[in-house]
Amino acid sequence: MAYNWTIISWVAIIIAIIAYIFNIKKNKSCFVLWEIAAVLLILVNLFGTHDYAQMTLNIVYMGFNACGWLKWRKDELEDDDLMGD
C-alpha cells in the first residue's frame, strides 16, 4: 500500500495547530493532539522523507509533551489540595 506522505504531513500539521489553540485555552487535550501529530510526523520522516533529524526532533517533542502533561497534572493536584484546605 502506497501512502501519500504529503497528505499525512499536512494532517499532522493541522492537528498540531489545533493543539496550540487548545494549549492557549489551557485545555490538557493539547498534549494528546501533540502526541498524535508527533507520531504522524515520525512516520512521515521515517518512511516517507527519510529525514532522521526531523524524526529525532519529533521524538524529543513527545518527551516534552509528556513532561508538560505531568507538570500540568501535578499543578492541578496541588491546586486541588489548596482549595480543599
Residue pairs with C-beta under 8 A, 6 or more apart in sequence:
3 47
3 48
5 44
5 47
5 48
5 49
8 40
8 43
8 44
8 48
9 40
9 41
9 44
9 48
11 40
12 36
12 37
12 38
12 40
12 41
12 44
13 37
15 33
15 36
15 37
15 40
16 33
16 34
16 37
18 33
19 29
19 30
19 31
19 33
19 34
19 37
20 30
21 30
22 29
22 30
22 33
23 30
28 69
28 72
28 73
31 65
31 66
31 68
31 69
31 72
34 61
34 62
34 65
35 62
35 65
38 58
38 59
38 61
38 62
38 65
39 62
41 54
41 55
41 58
42 55
42 58
42 59
45 51
45 52
45 54
45 55
45 58
46 52
46 55
